Amino acid sequence: MSGHRPLAQQQRDMEKTGRVDEDLYLEFNAAYGYNSVPPMSWLLARLKSLAHRLAIGQSLSLYDPTSGAQQTVDSMEQLNRWMDRHFPGTWS
């Protein structure tokens, strides 16, 4: 775990590095589970930020709750699979 950084710091770190660690993944999951427009909008904005990194040729490191490990993602296809597995219906 990353040490319980404030959410704003987690977001800044994600934008700089493309890394969604366990703590941030749990924030994503909470927003998804809340099933309300503001949290879903927040989640969608983070997912778009990740997609933008891929579009400019940068890779991502995404937490996989099944294995408890980070996985490297280098393509939109891989990101879409990760989103479909963990946050279905957030991406059209």
C-alpha positions, 0 to 999 in steps of 0.5 A, spaced: 500 500 500 502 507 498 501 509 505 494 513 505 496 519 501 490 524 500 486 523 494 488 529 491 496 527 491 494 520 489 490 523 483 497 528 481 501 522 482 497 518 477 497 524 472 505 524 472 506 516 472 500 513 469 500 508 475 493 506 479 496 503 485 491 499 490 489 505 494 487 509 488 484 503 485 479 503 491 477 510 490 475 508 483 471 502 486 468 506 491 466 512 486 463 506 481 459 503 487 456 509 489 452 509 482 451 517 482 453 522 477 458 526 481 462 520 483 462 517 476 464 523 473 470 523 477 471 516 475 470 517 468 475 524 468 481 519 471 479 514 466 480 519 460 486 521 463 489 514 463 487 514 456 490 520 454 497 517 456 496 511 452 494 516 446 501 520 447 505 513 447 506 513 455 504 506 458 500 505 464 501 501 471 494 498 473 492 495 480 489 488 479 485 486 485 485 479 483 492 478 483 494 484 488 499 486 483 500 492 478 500 490 470 503 494 465 498 497 460 501 499 453 494 499 449 487 502 449 485 495 448 488 493 454 485 499 458 478 497 455 479 490 458 481 492 465 475 497 465 470 492 462 473 487 468 473 492 474 468 498 472 463 495 466 459 501 463 463 507 464 466 507 458 463 507 451 
